[in-house]
Amino acid sequence: MEAVLKMHDITGGYGEVDILKGIDLHVFPGDIVTIAGTNGAGKSTIIKAIMGLLPRVTGTISFEGRDILKGSVESRLEQGIGYVPQVANVFPSLTVHENLLVVQGVRRQKERAASMYEMFPALAGHRKRKAGLLSGGERQQLAFARALMREPKMMLLDEPSAALSPALVGEIFTYVERLPKAGTAVLMVEQRARQSLAISHRGYIIDQGRVAMEGDAADLLNDPAAADLFIGKH
């Protein structure tokens, strides 16, 4: 099976400081892949490199066999990469429905919005509510729905459970788990590594800008060395 995303020897960062130091990573169609590691390891920087948000990047990044390293953020969205950042992922002054309809490049917007309400029923009763008034869990669901409006082939999730209560964390992971069934592979950065790996197919443990370990998610969960890395014990 051909990988939908391939990263090879990715190095880069801000200014002259390299945060990523030779990252190799791949995601197959239907995969949920977790990127775990300690704070400052470079996890979210990998997502930014894929989306074209890192100022300086060398190496190769291909999506569905096409080189995207020098493409714009918009071109990557158009090719089928969805992105849910950790913060600023909805427009708080717009209603739920307006947040969905404002997404550019969507065919049959009203039909797509209707399908998002089916996927995220909690949003259906809040169509006219401003996004800034939603609960944390509802707001994250709206962020997912906005990204899914384009029918992406892969979703990049940066800390989707951040700032959520334990009860809502499980709910968000349930939504993540459903994405491959809708034809969307997932690459997810998560601090809650054990919960994230539990719903993942594969995982990468990042340490100081490098891939320290990679493999099947179940194997990483049961590996003491991996546990030492992603819970911060060296």
Helices and strands as residue ranges (DSSP letters): E 5-14, E 17-27, E 32-37, H 43-51, E 56-63, E 66-67, H 73-79, E 81-84, H 96-101, H 109-119, H 121-124, G 131-133, H 136-148, E 154-158, H 166-178, G 179-182, E 185-189, H 193-198, E 202-207, E 210-216, H 217-221, H 224-230
